[in-house]
């Protein structure tokens, strides 16, 4: 019998145990660091907002550059958890954010 996929809580517990020491928990002060651990959609949204504001761009200007709508960008910056992932990747790329994934097993 196939086992069910792990629940999100299982991944969170493993992440806390296996997280590299060099990765900082996301906060506005650590966004200038080379690597930041994102624990929520709000963390990614805050990073996007900080980078957009550092370039002195309005939401509309940055949304146009990223190829998404202003409303989508606003929802991302506010941490909406149900956004289209392909568009999130578009915005991250436009902001200069690299999203990396690794197997924690």
N, C-alpha and C positions, 0 to 999 in steps of 0.2 A: 504494500500500500504506500502510495506517495505521501510524503509529509507536506504539511501546509507551509507556505512561506512564513518566514519570521515576521512577527509583528514589529511595528515601529519602535515600541518600547524595548524590544530585544536589541535592536540596532543601537539605540541610544545608550544602553548599558554597556555594550561592547565598545562603542566609540569612546566613552569616558575612560574605560580601562585601557584601550589600545591607542588613544590619541598621542601623537608624538609631542614631546615636551616643547619643541620649537614652535609649534603652532599656537597662536594666541586666540583666546575667545574673542569674538567680535565685539568691539565697542568703538565709538567714534575716534578715540585716541589711537587705536591699533590699526586703523585702516591704512595708515602710511607704511605699515610693516609689509615685508615681502609676502608673507602668507598669513591668512586669517581664517580661522575656523568659523564657518557659518552654521549656526544652530537653528535658524529660522528664516522664513522668507523675508521677515522684517530686517534681518541682518544684511541680506543681499540688497534690499531696497535702500537701506541707509547708505551702503557703500556706493550704489549708483548715484544717489542724490548728492553725496559729498563730492564725488568726482565730477558730476555735472556742474555743481555750483562752483567748484574750483576752476572750471573753464569759463565761468561767468555766462552760462547758457541758460535760457529759460527752458521750461519743460517742452514748450512747442518747438523751439529751435533744436533741442537735443533729440526729441522724438522724430523730427524730420530727418536729421542726420542718421538716426538708427533705423529708419524705415518702419516705424510703428506710429500709432496714434498717441496724441497727448494724454488721452484718458488711460490708455494702457500703461504708459510710463508712470502716471500718477498712481495707478493701482499697484504697480510694482514697487514704487518708492514707499508706498504705505503698507507693504507687506502682504498684499492679498495672496492667499495660498493656492488659488485655483486658476492661475494664468497659463496660457499656452506656452509650453516649454520651449518650442522653437523660437518664439518671439523673445522669451527671456534670454535665450542664448544670443539672439541678434543684439539686444540691448547691452548685454555683458560685453560682447565683442566691440561694439561701438564705444563703450566706456573704457576699453582697455583692460577688462577684467578677464583673467583666465580661470575657467572653472575646471577643476581636476577631479577625477573620481579614482578611487582605489579600492581594491578588495580588502576588507578588514578581517578576513579569515586567517 
